[in-house]
């Protein structure tokens, strides 16, 4: 793809990423410090993206710059893991495609979150596999503790919450779509 083609594809890609995450231009402006009008012009293709703007957006979306601009594949199939810490948990993205089904390794520290969390609901479907440790899953009226090698899957419109009841970190492989990602990566825990 030529340079003009790459630059013309950035605007629609930016709009799609924002919409997949359910973020408004105002919210994105607050996160990045980029004005709403500049964001709108970038998404519509009326403004060429600068490196400075792209770096701010890549940080806000937690994606590599290559993914943000749709750079051609370099031939290296490895996913470069970049852990993100949110609310005391570590999220390691295992997939690099924006939107659609996403894979994460999640590490819950011992006794996380330290209080009895409120069950939450959101659109989507979740599948999780406990790699190490134990994970308490409160799902509607059910309260189960999953051990290493156990799997759970459920419709996320069912009230649910997670707790690490053990003295060791719990490692989980989780698969979910954009709605599930938004809930688990960006939601704030209930006050203590």
N, C-alpha and C positions, 0 to 999 in steps of 0.2 A: 504494500500500500504506500502511496506517495505521501509526502508531508502534508499537503493540503487535505488529502482524504482523512489522515489521522486527526488533524485539527478539527475538521468538520464533524467527525464522529464523537468528539468529546462532549459537546453540548447535550445530545440525546442520551449519552451514557451517564452524564451527571444527573440529568432529570430522572432517569430510570433508577439510579442508585438511591436518590432522595425519596422517590415514591415507594420503592420497595421497602424502605425503612420506615415509612409512614411519617416522615419529617417534613415540616413546612419550611418555606423559604425564610420565614421569620426565625424559626428555631435554629436553622442552619446558620443564619446571619449572626445570631447570638453566640453560637458555638465557635464560629470561625473569625468573627470580626469583619467579615466581608459584607458590604451593604446588600440589602435585598435587591436593589435595582441592578447591581453588578451581577449577583447570582442569577437573576432572571435573564439578563442579557447573555451570560455565559451559556445557560441552558438552551436558549433559543438560537444560539449561534450568532448573535449580533455583536458579540465581543470575543476576540481571540483570547484564549487562556494564556496567562503568563506562568512562569515557573513558581513564582511566589504564591499565586492564587491556587495553583494545583497542589502545592505542598500543604497549604492550609486545609484544602478539601480532602486530600489523602489522609491527613492526620484525623480529621473529623470522622471520616468513614472507616478508619482503621484498615486501610488497604494500601498495597504497594502502589507507587506512582505508575508503574507499568500497567497495573490493572485498571487504574483510573482512566488512563488515556487509551487503553486498548493497544498497547505496544505489541508488535509482532513477537511471537514466541522465539526465544533464543536457542531452543533446543535442549535446555536443561529442564528435565521433567520434575525435579525435586521441588517440594513445597518448602519454602524457608519459614520455619516456625518463628513467630514473634508473639511471645506470651503477653497477655493483657491482664492486669489485675483490676478487678471491680468488686467493691464491697467485701474485701478480704478473701475473695476467691481468685484463682488463676484460670484464665481461659486461654487455650492454645488452639488457634485455628488450624485445622488439618486440610482444609480445602481453600482454594484461592479464587474461585469464581464468584462474582457478585450475584446476589439473588439466588433464588431456588434453594434446594436442599443444601444445608451447611453441616460440616462435621467439626466437632470441637472435642478436645480433651479438656476436662474440667478437673481442677484439683481443689477439693474442699479441705481446709485446714481442720485440725482436731477440734471437736465440739462446735463447729460452725453451724449457725451464726451466733451462738451464745445466748439465744433466747428462743422461745416458741414462736416461729414465724406464722403469720396469717396465711391461710390458703388463698391463692390467686387463680384467676382464670384469664385466658386470652385465646385468640383464634390460633389454630394450628394443631399439629400432631407431634408428639415427641416419642423418640425411641432412645433408651439409654442402656448401656452395658457397664457394669461395675468391673473395673480392671483390678483394683486393689482397695482394701479397707471395707467399710460398711457404709451404706447410705440408707437413711430412714426416709421413706416416701409416704407422705400423708396424701392420699388420693380419695377425695370425697369422704365416705365413712370408713375407708380402709386405712390402716396404719401398719406398714410392713417395713422390715429391715432387709435390704438386699445385700448379699455378700459377693465377694469376688466371683465372677463367672455368671452372675445372674443378670437377667434382662427384664426390663419393663417397657411397655409401650402404652400410650394412652392419648385420648383426645384431650387437648389442653383447655377445652371448655369445661372440663371437670375440675372443680377446685383442687389445687395441689400445692404442696410445699416440700422442700427438701431440708434435711438436717444430717450432719455428720455426728453420730452419737459416740464415736470412738475417740481413743487417745492418739490415733495415728491419722495422717492425711488419707482422704479417700480420693481415688482417681477414677474418673468416669469418662467413657466415650459417649458423646451425645450427638444425635442427629435431629435437626429441626429446620423448619423453613424460616423465612424472614420474620414472621410474626413471633415465633418462639425465640429467635435470636434477640429481637427487640425486648421481649419480656425479661429474659434471663441475663442479658448483658447490660441493659440500660435501666432496668427498674430499680428503684431505691427500696432498701429493706424497711420494714416497719420500725418505727422508733422504739428504742429500748425502754 
